[in-house]
Amino acid sequence: MRFLFLLVLLAGAGLGIVYPWAATNFSGREIGTFRAYDRGGTFRLIEVALASTDAPVRVLVDLTTLAPPIVTPARAVLTITASTRGVTVLAQALNFYDSTPRERSPQLPDPIFRDDAGLIRDVQAGTYRFVVGQGDAENVQIKSVDLILRAGGIEADGRAQPVGFSLMAVGFVGLVLSLRRGRDRPQNPNSQPPAPRWGRGTDKT
């Protein structure tokens, strides 16, 4: 049973954590990475030519900071809008609340946070303008901001994460109970070595 519950736990982690993360960060092909901001400068307008065959386009933003920021869901660290032919096709506030920091390399230890700005599902061939700006979050020491575009990105099934978390809970609880049950199981008296028949500590008849 322990092995079965372990499999359920691993399946839940794959469905609830690995699958959405992989769909967001690795599905499709990368169009390019574009620098939107460097510390001491101003936010740059980014223009990218997209083709209809790029649809849907996943929009990601990498935030590099000098120190880990204190973020909350109610505060936006950055904002981003995308438009083409004067029509806004994407508008998102980014708080990086659930983002796990990573390092670019041991030589560049500044933490990097990634947030998903969403999908541009219908893409018409032409130039798209991306505008990244600073949000209302305070005390965020921004070093740089990068815009990452991926073509052909898939959208994770919204039902996968709740089901995955449920399987993780079932697997974890079952694994804990099976371990506790094995620990509390009474020992077989026949498995104990027989008492000595002579010597110190034996009963005299």
Residue pairs with C-beta under 8 A, 6 or more apart in sequence:
1 174
1 178
2 175
2 178
2 179
2 182
4 174
5 170
5 171
5 172
5 174
5 175
5 178
6 171
6 175
7 171
8 167
8 170
8 171
8 174
9 167
9 168
9 171
9 172
9 175
10 171
11 164
11 167
11 171
12 163
12 164
12 165
12 166
12 167
12 168
12 169
12 170
12 171
13 164
13 168
14 164
15 160
15 161
15 163
15 164
15 167
16 160
16 161
16 162
16 163
16 164
16 165
16 167
16 168
17 164
19 156
19 160
19 164
20 156
20 160
20 161
23 153
23 154
23 155
23 156
24 58
24 60
24 116
24 153
24 156
25 60
25 114
27 58
27 150
27 152
27 153
27 154
28 58
28 150
28 151
28 152
28 153
28 154
29 150
29 151
29 152
30 148
30 149
30 150
30 151
31 48
31 50
31 54
31 57
31 149
31 150
31 151
32 48
32 148
32 149
33 62
33 146
33 147
33 148
34 46
34 48
34 130
34 146
34 147
34 148
34 149
35 44
35 144
35 145
35 146
35 147
36 43
36 44
36 46
36 61
36 130
36 132
36 145
36 146
36 147
37 43
37 44
37 132
37 142
37 144
37 145
38 143
38 144
39 66
39 142
39 143
39 144
43 131
43 132
43 133
43 134
43 145
44 132
45 129
45 130
45 131
46 129
46 130
46 131
46 132
46 147
47 127
47 128
47 129
47 130
48 127
48 128
48 130
48 149
49 126
49 127
49 128
50 57
50 84
50 120
50 123
50 125
50 126
50 127
50 128
50 149
51 123
51 125
52 123
52 124
52 125
53 151
54 123
54 151
54 152
55 120
55 121
55 122
55 123
55 151
55 152
56 119
56 120
56 121
56 122
56 123
56 152
56 153
56 154
56 155
57 119
57 120
57 123
57 149
57 150
57 151
57 153
58 116
58 118
58 119
58 149
58 150
58 151
58 153
59 80
59 82
59 90
59 92
59 116
59 117
59 118
59 119
59 120
59 130
59 147
59 148
59 149
60 114
60 115
60 116
60 117
60 147
60 148
60 149
60 150
61 78
61 80
61 94
61 114
61 115
61 117
61 132
61 145
61 146
61 147
61 148
62 112
62 113
62 114
62 145
62 146
62 148
63 77
63 78
63 94
63 96
63 99
63 112
63 113
63 114
63 115
63 142
63 145
64 104
64 110
64 111
64 112
64 113
64 142
64 143
64 144
64 145
64 146
65 110
65 111
65 113
65 140
65 141
65 142
65 143
66 110
66 141
66 143
67 111
67 141
68 101
68 111
69 77
69 96
69 113
69 137
69 139
69 140
69 141
70 139
71 77
71 95
71 96
71 97
71 137
71 140
72 95
72 97
72 137
73 95
73 97
74 95
75 95
75 135
75 136
75 137
75 138
76 93
76 94
76 95
76 135
76 136
76 137
77 94
77 95
77 96
77 134
77 135
77 137
77 140
77 142
78 93
78 94
78 96
78 115
78 132
78 133
78 134
78 135
78 145
79 91
79 92
79 93
79 94
79 132
79 133
79 134
79 135
80 90
80 91
80 92
80 94
80 117
80 130
80 131
80 132
80 133
80 147
81 88
81 90
81 91
81 92
81 130
81 131
82 88
82 89
82 90
82 91
82 120
82 128
82 129
82 130
82 131
83 89
83 128
83 129
83 131
84 124
84 126
84 127
84 128
84 129
85 124
85 126
89 120
89 122
89 128
90 117
90 118
90 120
92 117
92 118
93 135
94 115
94 117
94 135
95 115
95 135
95 137
96 113
96 114
96 115
99 113
99 114
99 115
100 113
101 111
101 112
101 113
102 111
102 112
102 114
103 109
103 110
103 111
103 112
104 110
104 112
110 143
119 153
119 155
120 128
130 147
132 145
132 147
134 142
195 202
196 202
